[in-house]
């Protein structure tokens, strides 16, 4: 029997649609895989299917996961989908297949001895950890006309994981968060639901001219940091523990213009 490969885009709807097609064709297939477009490595004795992606399929899989695997698995899978791991779709599908063998499928995420389950757990933990860091280290700057703007460079696609956090913190603000690594934006109009958009062709550009008040505060803040610093008492190791180097490039207080 030929192995099946369901090719999809690296998006939530894409991966869930691929899972829908694979599940519908044969929900017992432990050899099925979900490669992402741009990462496909052709194998011998394989059948390849181009997935038709839509919200109907994605919604059906979300419902299936919530009902059959439970809240914890749904949370872990939702985070795993945002991972940078190219094999995430296959790992999620095989976790769902493995859950069918359990008397209580809601306990699937406890079975870390299964390679696919362990992979999903690790991806979820990695995404959750990075999302937590960006909730702490993300910095907004006020642009003209009175729009808060922030740029981040995450390894994983964390915008959907941090969107509600900032929407709850700043419900009365117009703000934009731009994920440079994945060419995606979170756009939050004041007192409205946030929106998510991708822009790989860079057709949309947010205004980046600082307001006069923001420029004044940046100057004051940098001067304050310099004035309280005691060079002989600097502890670089402790600074790096509290503020990892990889996040500083997106932080105004570390010299970003």
N, C-alpha and C positions, 0 to 999 in steps of 0.2 A: 504494500500500500504506500502511495506517495505521501510524503509529508506536506502539510499545508502551511502556507505563509500568507498572512493577511496584511498588506502594505497600507499604511495610513500616515497622516501628517502628525507632527509632534504637538498635538493639541488635545485638550480634554475630550472634545467631541470626537476627534479622530480616533483616539485610542479606545474610547467606549464603543464607538461604532464598529471598530474592528473586533472587539470582544463580542459584540452582538452577533456579527456574522459568523465568527468561529464557533460560538456557543450554539447558534441555531443549526449549523451544519452538523456538528457532532460534539455534544457537551462532555463526552468521555475521552476526547482525544488528548492524550498527554504529550503528543509530539507537535501539536500546533504551535505556531509562533507568530509574533506580531512585530515585524521590522518597521522602522520608520523610514519615510522617504528620505533619500540622501545617505542612508546607512546600509542599504540592502547589499548583501553579499550573496550572490547567486550560488546555490548548492545543487548538487546532483540529486535526482529523484525527488524533486519538490514541485508542488503546484503553487503558483503565485496568483493571488487575487487582489485586485485594486478595490479598496473599500469605498463604497458610496457613503459619505459621512453626512449625518443629519441629527438634529436634536431629538427626533422621535426614537431613534435607536439608542442614543445616549441616555435619554430619560428612562427607557425600559431597563437598561443595565443598572442604572442608579437604584431604581426600585427593587430590582432583583437582589442587589448587594445588601441594601438595607433590610429587606425582609428575610433573606436566607442566611446572611453572614453576620448581621447585627451592626450596631452603631460603631463599635471599636474597629471592626474590619473596614467599615465604610470610611471612617476617618483616616485610617492608615492608607487605604487605597487612594483616597482623594489627594493625600500628600504625596504618595509615591508617583502619581501621574505627573506631578510638577518636577520630578527629579530630572537631573541631567543624564541619568543612566539610559543608554540607548536600548537596553533590554527590558525596560520597565513594563511594556505592554505584555510581553511574554510571561514575565514573572507574575503579573496580576492575573492573567488568564489561568495559569497553572495553579495559582492559589485557589481560585474559584473551583477548578476541577478537583483539587485535593479536598476541598470542603465537602464535596458530595460523598466522600468516603467516611465521614464522621457521623456518629450518632447525634451529636449536637454541633451543627455546623457553625453556630455562633461562637464557638471556642477555637475557631481555626487559627487565630493569631497567637494562640498559646503553643502551637505546634511548630516551634522554631527549628526542630530537627529536619523539617522538610525544606529543601534548598530554596524553593520558590517563596515560601512563607517567610523564611529568614531574609531573603532578598527584599521583599516588600517591606518588612519591618525595618530593615536598615535604611532603605531609601526614605521611608516616612520619617524616621528619626533624624536623618541628615537634613531633610527639607525643613522639619520643624525647628531644628537647632538654628539653621541659617535665618529662617523667618524671625525667630526671637531676637537674633543679633541685629537684624535690620530694624526691628521695632525700637531697639535701643539707640542705634547709631545713625539712623536716617536723619538728615537735616534739611529743613525747609528754608528757602530764602524767598523774600517778598519781591516779586517782579511787578513791573508796570503792566496793566493797571490793577494793583491790589490782588494779585494772584500768587498763592504760595506754590513754589516749584521745588522739586527735589529730583536728583539723579542718583541711581544706584547701579552697581555692577555685580549682581548676584551670580553665583554659579548655577543655582537652580531657578526655576521660574516661580519666584516667591510672591509676586504681586497679588495673585488671588488669595494667598495665605495671610497677607498683612493688610489687605484692603479694608476689612471691617474694623480692624484696630484703629486705623487713622480716621475712618469715617465717623466712628464713635467719639474720637477725641476732638475732632474739628468739624462738627456738623454745620456750623455757621460760616464756614470758609469755602471759598473756591480754591481748589488745589489740584495739582497734577504731580504724579510720580512717574518718572520715566525710567524704565529698565533698559539700559543701553545694550546690555549683552544679548537681550532677546527681542529688541526693537518693539517693545510694548509699553503701553501707557495705561495708568489708572487715572481717570478723570472724574473729579468729584465736584459737581455744582452744589452750591450751598443749599442745605435743607432738601436735597434730592438724593436719590440712589446713585451710587457710583457706577461708572461705566468702564469697560475694559476694551481696549483696541490694540491691534498689532499694526505695525507700519514698517515692514521690512524694506520697502522701496523708499522710505523716508520722504513721503509726500506731505506729511504733516509735521510742522515744527512749532513748538511752544515758544512764546515770547521769553527772551532771556535777559532783558534789560532790567537791572536792579532798580528798585525804587530809591529815592534819595534817603529815606529813613533807613532802609536796609544797608546802604553803603555806609552811613554814619555809624550804625551799630557794629558792622563788621570791623571798621577801623578802631572803634572803642574796645571791642572784644580782643582783637589781636594785641592792642597796646596793653590791655590788662594782663593777658597771659604772659607777655614779655616782662612786665614790671614785677610780677610776683615770682617769677622763676629764679631759683638760686642754683646756678650752674654746678657748684661743688656738691650739691645735695640731690642732683638728678639721679633717679633710679630707672634706667632704661628698661630693665627686665620687668619691673612692676608696671611701668607704663604700657608695655607690650601686652602683659597679661590682662590689663583692664581695657585696653584699646588696641585690638589686633591690627597689625600693619595693613592688612588687605582692605580694611574699611576706611582708612584715613584718606585715601585719594578722593573720596566723595564727601569729605567733611570740610566746611569752610574754615574752621579753626585751625586746620593743618595746612593752610596756605592756598587752598583752592580759590581761584579768582571768581 
